[in-house]
């Protein structure tokens, strides 16, 4: 497929899937329950953290998280007492358990109390058109307090060759203003041009089928290759094509013949 034909095809799929009806079956519906910036970004971060596996299960368990946080995630993060954390037991989503949940609340409190919140931690370490260092630095800040070693696995590190799918998805949610009411666009200190595509099995397989990606592993090197290809199609908002790749893979079972 010629580049212009490919762009037109993918742009049409973006228009089809970057639509409010997308929210109905996607974990992004969880932060959409809130209106306060800090509630949105904390609900989004926790939801993105457990966004692997069955999407219905993700949504069910993310709703359980919000209920355990009294539907006020920022207030809980900032003002909880140690005894309040015991109410988070029992919680489990696959390998993310109650101890991880409690650790995340403590680390989020640290981020908001000592580093000004989630947005500046990422924004202060962004490098041109790469989120890799920003995510790496965020993980360092997140775990600079006393923590359970096991919990570190739930925050990916691109500098250790992870595609960091869930954090890149979270950044898309926070930074892109799609004018369609799906992504929030509440983080103004970062640009959509700096974002990376959330690379998973679905988007990776579709990207390979379309000739956008050759590397077989879904790792940081593959993400860099895919980002380069998508920026050649739209260097101002390359991550919009996540909607096309994801929609083609999940909803249409797309494979190039």
C-alpha positions as CSV (number, residue, x, y, z in Angstrom):
1,X,0.0,0.0,0.0
2,X,1.4,3.4,-1.0
3,X,2.1,5.8,1.8
4,X,-0.7,8.2,0.9
5,X,-3.2,5.3,0.6
6,X,-2.1,4.0,3.9
7,X,-2.5,7.4,5.6
8,X,-6.0,7.8,4.1
9,X,-6.9,4.3,5.3
10,X,-5.7,4.8,8.8
11,X,-7.1,8.3,9.1
12,X,-10.5,6.9,8.2
13,X,-10.1,4.3,10.9
14,X,-9.1,7.0,13.4
15,X,-12.2,8.9,12.6
16,X,-14.3,5.7,13.1
17,X,-12.8,4.7,16.5
18,X,-11.8,8.0,18.0
19,X,-15.4,8.5,18.9
20,X,-17.3,8.8,22.2
21,X,-18.9,5.4,21.7
22,X,-15.3,4.0,22.1
23,X,-15.6,4.9,25.8
24,X,-18.4,2.4,26.4
25,X,-16.2,-0.6,26.2
26,X,-12.8,0.8,27.1
27,X,-11.1,1.3,30.5
28,X,-10.9,5.0,29.7
29,X,-14.4,5.1,31.0
30,X,-13.1,5.0,34.6
31,X,-11.4,8.4,34.6
32,X,-14.4,9.8,32.6
33,X,-16.4,9.3,35.8
34,X,-14.6,12.4,37.3
35,X,-14.3,16.1,36.6
36,X,-11.5,17.3,38.8
37,X,-8.0,17.2,37.2
38,X,-6.3,15.3,40.0
39,X,-9.1,12.7,40.2
40,X,-9.0,12.1,36.5
41,X,-5.2,11.7,36.4
42,X,-5.1,9.4,39.5
43,X,-8.1,7.3,38.3
44,X,-6.5,7.1,34.9
45,X,-3.1,6.1,36.2
46,X,-4.5,3.3,38.4
47,X,-6.8,2.1,35.7
48,X,-4.0,2.0,33.1
49,X,-1.8,0.1,35.6
50,X,-4.2,-2.8,35.6
51,X,-5.0,-2.6,31.9
52,X,-4.0,-6.0,30.8
53,X,-6.1,-9.1,30.2
54,X,-9.8,-9.1,29.6
55,X,-11.2,-5.6,29.2
56,X,-14.4,-6.4,31.1
57,X,-12.4,-7.6,34.0
58,X,-10.2,-4.5,33.8
59,X,-13.2,-2.2,34.0
60,X,-14.8,-4.2,36.8
61,X,-11.7,-4.2,38.9
62,X,-10.9,-0.5,38.2
63,X,-14.4,0.3,39.4
64,X,-13.7,-1.6,42.6
65,X,-10.6,0.5,43.0
66,X,-12.6,3.7,42.8
67,X,-15.1,2.4,45.3
68,X,-12.4,1.5,47.7
69,X,-11.1,5.1,47.3
70,X,-14.5,6.4,48.2
71,X,-15.0,7.7,44.6
72,X,-12.5,10.5,45.6
73,X,-9.1,9.2,44.5
74,X,-7.2,12.4,45.0
75,X,-8.6,13.1,48.4
76,X,-7.9,9.5,49.5
77,X,-4.3,9.7,48.1
78,X,-3.6,13.0,49.9
79,X,-5.4,12.6,53.2
80,X,-5.6,8.9,54.0
81,X,-4.6,7.7,57.4
82,X,-2.6,4.5,57.7
83,X,-5.7,2.7,59.0
84,X,-7.5,3.7,55.8
85,X,-5.1,1.6,53.7
86,X,-6.4,-1.6,55.4
87,X,-9.7,-1.0,53.6
88,X,-8.0,-1.7,50.3
89,X,-7.7,-5.3,51.3
90,X,-8.5,-7.6,49.6
91,X,-8.0,-6.3,46.1
92,X,-6.5,-8.3,43.2
93,X,-6.3,-8.0,39.5
94,X,-4.2,-10.8,38.1
95,X,-0.7,-10.2,39.6
96,X,-1.5,-6.7,41.0
97,X,-2.6,-7.4,44.5
98,X,-3.6,-5.5,47.7
99,X,-0.1,-4.9,48.7
100,X,0.7,-3.4,45.3
101,X,-2.4,-1.2,45.6
102,X,-1.4,0.1,49.0
103,X,2.1,0.8,47.8
104,X,0.7,2.7,44.8
105,X,-1.3,4.9,47.1
106,X,1.7,5.7,49.2
107,X,3.8,6.4,46.2
108,X,1.2,8.6,44.6
109,X,1.0,10.6,47.9
110,X,4.8,11.0,47.7
111,X,4.5,12.3,44.1
112,X,1.8,14.8,44.9
113,X,3.4,15.9,48.2
114,X,7.0,16.2,47.2
115,X,7.1,16.5,43.4
116,X,4.1,18.6,42.5
117,X,1.9,15.9,41.0
118,X,2.0,13.4,38.1
119,X,2.1,15.9,35.3
120,X,5.3,17.8,36.2
121,X,7.2,14.6,37.0
122,X,6.6,13.5,33.4
123,X,6.9,17.0,31.8
124,X,10.2,17.9,33.5
125,X,11.9,14.9,32.0
126,X,10.5,14.8,28.5
127,X,13.2,14.7,25.7
128,X,12.2,16.2,22.4
129,X,10.1,13.4,20.7
130,X,10.6,10.6,23.2
131,X,8.8,9.7,26.4
132,X,11.3,7.0,27.3
133,X,13.4,9.1,29.7
134,X,10.3,10.7,31.3
135,X,8.8,7.3,32.1
136,X,12.2,6.1,33.4
137,X,12.5,9.1,35.7
138,X,8.9,8.8,36.8
139,X,9.6,5.2,38.0
140,X,12.6,6.4,40.0
141,X,10.5,9.1,41.7
142,X,7.6,6.7,42.3
143,X,9.8,4.2,44.1
144,X,12.3,6.5,45.9
145,X,10.3,6.0,49.1
146,X,10.4,2.7,51.0
147,X,8.5,0.1,48.9
148,X,7.9,-3.5,48.2
149,X,10.4,-4.7,45.6
150,X,7.6,-6.9,44.0
151,X,5.6,-3.7,43.2
152,X,8.3,-2.3,40.8
153,X,7.3,-4.8,38.1
154,X,3.9,-2.9,37.7
155,X,5.7,0.2,36.4
156,X,7.5,-0.4,33.2
157,X,10.9,1.0,32.3
158,X,11.6,1.8,28.6
159,X,15.3,2.0,29.3
160,X,15.2,-1.7,30.2
161,X,13.7,-2.3,26.7
162,X,10.0,-2.3,27.7
163,X,7.5,-0.9,25.3
164,X,5.7,0.5,28.4
165,X,2.3,0.0,26.7
166,X,0.2,0.9,29.7
167,X,2.0,4.1,30.6
168,X,2.1,5.3,27.0
169,X,-1.6,4.6,26.9
170,X,-2.1,6.7,30.0
171,X,0.0,9.5,28.6
172,X,-2.2,9.5,25.5
173,X,-5.3,9.8,27.7
174,X,-3.9,12.8,29.6
175,X,-2.1,14.7,26.8
176,X,-4.1,14.3,23.6
177,X,-7.1,16.6,23.1
178,X,-8.9,14.8,20.4
179,X,-11.9,17.2,20.4
180,X,-14.1,14.1,20.5
181,X,-14.4,13.7,24.2
182,X,-12.3,10.5,24.4
183,X,-8.8,11.5,25.4
184,X,-8.8,14.3,28.0
185,X,-6.0,16.7,27.0
186,X,-5.7,18.0,30.5
187,X,-1.9,18.0,30.6
188,X,-0.9,21.1,28.7
189,X,2.9,20.9,29.5
190,X,3.4,18.0,27.1
191,X,2.6,17.8,23.4
192,X,0.8,15.0,21.5
193,X,3.8,15.1,19.1
194,X,6.0,13.8,21.9
195,X,3.9,10.7,22.6
196,X,4.5,7.1,21.7
197,X,1.9,4.6,20.5
198,X,0.8,2.1,23.2
199,X,2.3,-1.1,21.6
200,X,0.6,-4.4,22.4
201,X,-0.1,-7.6,20.7
202,X,-3.1,-6.1,18.8
203,X,-1.5,-2.9,17.6
204,X,1.8,-4.7,16.9
205,X,0.2,-7.4,14.7
206,X,-1.8,-4.8,12.7
207,X,1.3,-2.6,12.3
208,X,3.3,-5.5,11.0
209,X,0.5,-6.5,8.6
210,X,0.5,-2.9,7.2
211,X,4.3,-2.7,6.9
212,X,4.7,-0.1,9.7
213,X,6.7,-2.5,11.8
214,X,9.2,-5.2,11.1
215,X,10.6,-6.1,14.5
216,X,8.9,-9.2,15.9
217,X,9.2,-8.4,19.6
218,X,6.9,-5.8,21.1
219,X,9.7,-4.0,23.0
220,X,11.2,-0.6,23.2
221,X,13.1,-1.0,19.9
222,X,9.9,-2.0,18.1
223,X,8.2,1.0,19.7
224,X,10.8,3.4,18.3
225,X,10.4,1.8,14.9
226,X,6.6,2.2,15.0
227,X,6.8,5.7,16.3
228,X,9.1,6.7,13.4
229,X,6.6,5.2,10.9
230,X,3.6,6.9,12.5
231,X,5.3,10.3,12.7
232,X,5.9,10.1,9.0
233,X,2.1,10.0,8.6
234,X,1.4,12.7,11.2
235,X,4.2,14.3,13.1
236,X,1.9,16.5,15.2
237,X,-0.4,13.7,16.5
238,X,1.2,10.3,15.7
239,X,-0.4,8.5,18.6
240,X,-3.9,9.1,17.2
241,X,-3.2,6.0,15.0
242,X,-3.4,3.9,18.2
243,X,-7.2,4.1,17.7
244,X,-6.8,2.7,14.1
245,X,-4.4,0.0,15.0
246,X,-6.3,-1.1,18.1
247,X,-9.7,-0.9,16.4
248,X,-8.5,-2.9,13.4
249,X,-7.0,-5.6,15.7
250,X,-9.6,-5.9,18.4
251,X,-12.8,-5.1,16.6
252,X,-12.1,-6.2,13.1
253,X,-9.5,-9.0,13.5
254,X,-7.6,-7.3,10.7
255,X,-4.8,-9.0,8.9
256,X,-3.4,-8.0,5.5
257,X,-3.9,-10.7,2.8
